């Protein structure tokens, strides 16, 4: 059995709450695909691996979601995602609602 990592050795995450502004309602798969493509173009494979980027939640009704990102890569991910202008040929605006250190506070404050 493996021992858990000490708190000083654990990866520190930030939770980025975002909103997609568009006339069309997107599903989770479309969002994830466009995010991966944008981050891959902007940062490359090596940069993506350092971000620990993951889409945790997606609310299709409100068009809002939460991304988990490494604390050192928040600015890089924000920059990459603001470059998204369209998803599946439909115009969109990516808006960051806020960043939090805990998932609970991210949900309370920004969702």
C-alpha positions, 0 to 999 in steps of 0.5 A: 500500500502506498503512503499519501503524499505530504501536503508540501509535495501535492499538486496545488490546484485552482478552480477556474469558473467560466461562462460561454456566451453564445446564442447556441447551447453547447454540450460538454463534449463540444466544450471539452474538444474546443478547450483541448484544441485551443490549449494545445495550439497555444501551449503545445503538448509539453505545456498542456501536460504541465497544466493538469487541465480538466473540465470538472463540471458543465452546466448546459442550461447556464452554459457555465463550468468549472476547470481544474488547473495547476496553480502555476498555469492559471494565466496560461490556460486563461490566455489560451481559452480567450483565443476561442472565437467559435465552437463548431462554426458558431460564434462564442465569447469565453468569459472567466467568472473567477478563480478559487483555491477550493471547489466549494468556494468556486461553486458558492461564489461564481456558479 
